[in-house]
């Protein structure tokens, strides 16, 4: 079937997957926090700021959970290719879905509660796409640094 020399059957342990995906997801979360402070919200601690970070927090936790449970998600026991792309893709999708689930989308019969209005910022692609690009760039730098040490 597959040549063991080309594709060694070495599964990365769940602890290593949790560590690697956790670190990558945390980097994604930090990029989202920086974007939130600079472009979405002001650098003030308030309930609105916490609501702005609700969807990114959910996305980070879910990405860690999904990445650590999938046996073939992490190819080797360090942050490497293609994780610099796949982790931000999963993070962005989960963040978008989280904000949709956190708030009921406004229709003719319902409206979004005032407390959840800040979270809707993450439903806009004008916020998600630059954050995604920043996450891919940040993780690519980590991959380059990691490959340089090996």
N, C-alpha and C positions, 0 to 999 in steps of 0.2 A: 504494500500500500504506500506508505511514506517511508522515505529513507531516514533511518534513525540518526545518521550523521548530519543530515540537513535539518531535520525537525526533531531534535531530541525531546523525548517525552518527560520533561522535567516540569512538573506543576509547581508553581510558586505557592508557598504555604499561605494559609489564610491570614496569619499574623503579618507576613510581608505584604500581602495584597492590601490589608487594612492600613498598614503604615504608608505604603506608596500612594494608594488612592486617597487616603486621608490628607497627606501632604499636598498632593496635586489639587484636591478640592479646597483645601485651606488657601492655597495660592489664588484659586479662582474667587474665593470669598473676599480675600484682601483686595483684589482688583475691583470687585463689585463695591466694596466699602469706599475705595478711593473715588470711583465714579460717582457714587451717591453723594459724598461730601463735596466734590468739585462741581457736579453738574445738576444733580436732582434736588438735593436738600442743602440746607446750610449747615455749617459745622456747629450745630447746637444739639444738645441732648434733650430730646423731648419725646413725647408719645409718637409724634409723626415720624421722627427718625427711627424709632423702633419698628414702626409699621413699614417704613421703607426697607428695612433690613429683614423683614419677616420672610419674604419669598426667597431672597438669597440664602438665608439660614436654612430654610427647608430644602432648597436645592443642594446645598453643601452636604447636609446630613444624608439625603437620599442618594446622592452620587457616591458617597462613601459606602453606604449600605449595598447598593447595587454592584459597585466595582469590587467590593471585597467578597461578595457572595458568588460572583461569576468566576468560575475556575480558570477560564482562558482569557480573561480580560487583561491581566497583567502578564506581558510576555517574559519578563525577567525581573529579578529582585532589585530593581532600581527604576527611577523614573526614566523612561526611554520612549523612543518612537513606538507606536503611534499615540501614546497616552497624552502627548501635548496637544493633540487634536480631539481625541475621543472623549476625554474628561470634560473639556469645555462644551462639546456638543451635548453630552448628557446633562451637564449642569444647566445650560441655557434652556433646553427643553423642559427640564423639571422646574426651573424658575418660572417659565412662562405658564406651565400648567398649575403651579402652586398659586400664582396670583389669580388665575382664573378660578381656582377652587376656594381661595381665601375670600373672594368677593363675588357676589352675584352680579353678573353683567347686567347693566341697566337695560330694561325694556320699557314698554309703555306702561306696564302694570307695577313694576318694581323699580327701585333706585338703589344705588350703592350706599350703604351707611356712611355717614360723614367720617367716622373713625377709620374706615378702610380706604378712603380716597387716596392717601399717599401711596398705598401698595399698588395702585393701578399704574404707577410709573413704569413698573417692570413688565407691563403688558404691551408697552410700546417698543417697536423694533428699533426706534431711534436710540433707545437705551440698551437694548439687548445686543445689537450687532457690534457697537464699539466695545462693549464689555467683553463679548466673545473674542473679538480681535485682540484685545489687551490680554485676555487669559491665554490665548494661543501663543502670543509673543512672550509672555512671562514664563510659561511652561517650556517654550522652546529654548529660552536662555538657560533654564535649569537643566534641560536635556544636554545642551552644549557643554555646560560646566561639568555635569556628571560624566559625559563621555570623555572629557578632557582629563579627568582624574583616573579613568580606567586604563 
